[in-house]
Amino acid sequence: MRDFKQLKVWQKAHQLTLSVYKVTAAFPRAELYGLVSQMRRSSASIPTNIAEGCGRYSQAELAQFFVIAAGSASELEYQLILSCDLSFLDVSEYETLTNDVVEIKKMLTSFLQRLKTDR
């Protein structure tokens, strides 16, 4: 088992989730149960799956949860595009959040590659 709170990728994913909650608070009320809910769930899923994977005993299980976290990051990446295209996010917010998501995806990929070589 690993302490997920010590992982830079978890820390960055947690900060991203906080940012997503903040920006979606300004979205139209009509999106509360639509895009707002989806973005909050997908963003929170990233650090949640990292944490769950760290609580598992095998590297294979850890890798599985990191793959799920990467999928959630891709889901959020699309939702950010949609939010910007609908003018719910301004371009600077979109770029900042997207850059964070892309960096997290790269970190997860790097972590998964290291796990493969450790086997």
N, C-alpha and C positions, 0 to 999 in steps of 0.2 A: 504494500500500500504506500501511496505517496501523499504528501501534504499538498493538495491542489492549490492552496493559497500562496504557496511559494513559487508556483509556475508563472513566468512572465505572460504566457499566452492566456492563462486564466485571469490574471490581473487586467490585461488589456481587454479581454472579452467582458469582464465585469464592468469596466469603465464604459465600454461601448453600450452595454445594456442600460446603464444609467443615462447616457446621452440620448438613446432612443426614447426612453420614457419621457425625458425632458422635452424633446422636440415634438413628439406626438401629442403632448398635452395641448399644443396649439392647433392641432388638426381640426377640421370641421366636426362638430358634434355628430353629424350623420355617419361619420366613419368610426365612431367609438367601438362598435361591434364588428366592424369590417377590417379595414386596413390597419387601424390603430391596434386592435387586438392581435392581428396576425404579426405585425412588426414586433410588438412586445413579446409575444410568445417565441418567435424565431430568434430574437436577440437573446432572450433569457435562456433559450435552449442551448446556446453555445457554451457559456460557462457551466451550466447545469450538467451537460454531458461530460465536460472535462472533469468536473468534480466527481461524478458517478464513476467514470472510468478509473480515476485515481483510487477509488474505494474498492476496486476489484483486485483479485489476487494474481491473475495471469496477465502477461503482456498481450496476449491475443484479445482478451476482454478489454483491456485498456485501449488497444488500437481500434476495436470496434466502436467504442464510444467517441473516440477522436474523429473517426470517419463520420459518425452521426453529427458531431459538432460542426464539421466542415460542410456537411449538407445543409445544416441550418444557416450557416454563414452565407452560402450561395442563395438560399431562399431570401434572406434579408437583403442581400445585394440587389436582387430583382425588385423587392418591395421598395427599396430606396429609389431605384430608377422610376418606378411607377409613381411614387410620391412626388418626385421632382417634375415628372411630365404632367402631373395633375396640378402643379403649382402649390402643393402643400408644403414643400421644402424649397428654400431658395438655393441657388446654385452653390453658394459657399458651404451651406450646411450639408448638402448632398455630397460635395467633394470631400469634405472632412470625414463624414461617416463612411463613405465608400472607401476612402484610403485606409481607414481603420479596419474595415471588413477584409479588404484585400490583404493587409498585413497579417491579420489573424489567420486567414486561410493559408498564407505562406508559412506561418509559424507552425500551424497544425500539420501541414505537409512535411515540413522539415522534421518535426517530432516523429511522425509516422515512419519516415525514411530511416531515422536513427533506430527506431524499434525493430525494423526489418533487419538491420545489420547486426543488432544485438542478439538475434536468435541463434 
